[in-house]
Amino acid sequence: MSDSGDGVPDRTSRDEAPQFVLPLVVRIEKAAPPARTDALETAARAVLVMLSDERSVGEGEWARAMRDWQDARIRKVVRRARGAEWRRASALPGLTVLGEGPTTDTAATAEVRVFPPVPLDGWPKELAKLQVSGTELADAEAPPAPDPALPVLWFSPDLDMSAGKAMAQAGHGAQLAWWELSETERKAWREAGFPLAVRTADARRWRELTAGGLPVVRDAGFTEIAPGSCTVVADHPALRS
């Protein structure tokens, strides 16, 4: 699974700043992995929970790390863990977010733990040992059309991404939406538990979304896809014209 950086590859002052990464770990047990959409939606909510936590703002214990991270490229890395690996990761300071639940008898409820940002080359040993690649997730069936009242993170129909890459992109789309909202809108979303959906747009819908003025994730091209690729549009009701 892989990282996500925002923007196009042209160097800016954000590239000159010390680089940090937001670590996310998804629990994937061999016998019952989570469904892909549940994992993507849970990763997006995990990023929002971290952004809004009282320890991440003001004089909170994670606030400095959060500011340093957001002053540079907004990188996220998703790794996987199971069994003892998951228990060790869960013992580190962070937040665990649960998904909506299994869609089949063999799928587990998604669990994602998000940690305060760390330097790009300064991962805690418990997380540095975890695998980044080699695991895929799938949905047993196509998810239903999203509730029109929900925020939706729409994925491009033209790009193939691993589960980890897609989780990072979903998190980044949620973060762009969060940045665009007013304090009142943020409070309402947080108090509702950050409801959202992740779906893949069809070609026609994707063209409309990318031309509609909504926040668009343009990947920096660190992994898997070409620099500048539009991956996700954050379609929050409060941002719709």
N, C-alpha and C positions, 0 to 999 in steps of 0.2 A: 504494500500500500504506500501511498506517496504524499508528497508535499503539494502545497498550493501557494503561489505567490501572486500578488495582485499586479495589474497593470501590464503595460507593454515593456519590452526589454530596454528601451532607452534609459540611460543612466540619469538619475536625478539625485537631489540631496538625500533622499530616502535610502539610496544605495550606499551613500557614504557614511551613514549612521551605523553604529554597531548593530549587527543583525541578530534577531531573536526569532524563536519559533514557538508556536502554541502546540503543545503535545496533546493528542487525543489517543486513547487506547480503547479499542472495541473488544468486547469479550466474545470469543468464538470458540465454543466447545465443539469437539469433533462430532459428537453424537447429535447435537442440535444447534446448528448455527442460526443466527437471526436471518430473517428475510431482508433482502437488499433495501427495499424502500423503507422498512422500519429502521434499518441502520442509518440510512441517509437522513431521515427525518430526526432521528435521535441525536445524530452528530450536530445537526443545525441547531437544535434546541440546546445542546450542551454549550455551544459557543455563546448563545444568547444568555444562558444562565451565568456563565463566567463573566461576560461583559457587564451584567447587571448586579452581580453579587456585591454586597457592601464592602467586602475585602478588596475589590478591584477598583474602587473609586475613592476620591478624596485622599484621606490619610490612611486608607486600609493597608493591610500587610502585603497585599499583592499589587497595590496601585502603581508603585514605581516600575515593577516589571511590566505591567500592562501598558504604561505610557511608553517605556522604552521599545516595546514590541510594536506599538502602533505608530511610533515615529519612523520606523524603518519599513521594509517590505512586510506585508501582512502574511507571513508564512504560517502554514499549519501542516503538521505531519500526523498521519493516522497510522498506528501500529496495532497489532493484534496480540491477544494474550488468552491463555486458558489455564485452568487449574491453579497451581502454585504461582505461576507468573501473574495471573490476575490478582491473586491475594496479595502478592508483594506490591504490585502497582497500586492497589487500593489502599495500602497503608501509607502512601505518600500524600502530602497535602494536595487536595483537589476536590472535585465535585463529580459525583456519579449521577447520570441521568438515565432513566428507564424509558423504553419505547412504549408503544401502544399495545404491544402484545403479539403473540404468534398468530400467523395467518393460517397455519396448518398444524396438525398434531406433531409434526417433526421439527417445526421451527421454534426457536426460543425467542423470548422477548429480548429485544435489543438492549444492551447495556453499554454505555459509553462513559468513560471517565476522562475529564478534561483537567489539565494541570496549569498552573501559572506559567507564563512564558519563561523559556530558558535560553541562554545563549546558543547560537547555532551549533557550536562545537562543545557545549557544556551540559549534555544530557545527564540526568541522574543514572547511575549504573543499572538500577532496576528497570529503567525504560530503554536505555541504550541497547540492552541485550535482546529486546523484543524484535520480532520479524517485521519487516516493512512490506515485503512483496510475497506473492505466491498463494494468496487466498482470494477466492472469488465468492460472492454471495449472489443469490438468485431469488426471485419472487416465484412462488408456486403458480400464480396467475397474475395477469395484468391488474394493477390497482384501478379502482373505480375513478370516475371523473371527480375532481376535487370539489368540495363545497365552495360555491362562489363567494361566500363571506370570509373564507379563510385566506391568509397569506399563502401564496404558492411560489415555490422555487422551481422555475421551469428550466429544464435541461435542454441543451441543444440536441436536435435529432441527428446531427451530422458527426458527432464525436463518440468514439468508444473509449471508455475509461474503466480502469479497475475499480473495485469497490472502495478501496482506500482513497484513491484520487477523487472519486465522486463524493465521498464523505467530506473531504477537505473543501471541495468546491461548494457543496451545500452549506457548509459552515461559513464560507466566505460570502455567499449570497445573503445569508441571514444577517451577517455583520453589516453589509452594505445597506440593507433595509433598515437596520437599527440606527445607523448613522443618519439616515434621512428623516427619521421620525422626530416629532416634537417630544418634549418631556412628558406631556399629557398622554400622547399616543404610546410612548414607551411604557408608561406606568400601566395603561390599560392592557397592553399585550402581556406584560409580565404578570399582572394579577390574574389574567386568564390562563396562565400556565404555558405561554408561548405556543398556542396552537398554530400549526402550519402543515402544509402538504408539499411533497416533492413529486414532480411528474416530469415526463419528457414531452415536449411540445411536438406537434406535427409540423411539417415544413411551412405551411401557411401561417399557422399561429406563431411560429418562431420569427418569421419575417415581421409580423405585426408587433410582437413584443420588443424586438431589438430596435424598432423604429419609434417606439412609443414613449421614450423619455424616462423609462424606469431604470433603476440601477442595474448595470450589466457587469458581470465578472469577466475580465479579460486576463487570461492566465499569462504568467510571466514565462512559461515554457521551461521551468526547471526539470519537469519530468513528463513523459508520456505524450504530450501534445505540443503543437507548434506555438511559439511565442505569439501573444496577441490574440489567441483564439478566444472567441466569445463562448463561454461555457454555460453560464446560468444567468437568467433574468429574475430579479427579486420583485415579485408582483404582490405587494402589500396593499390591501384595500385603501389605506390612508394615502397611498401614493398614486393611485389611479386618477387620471385626469377625467 
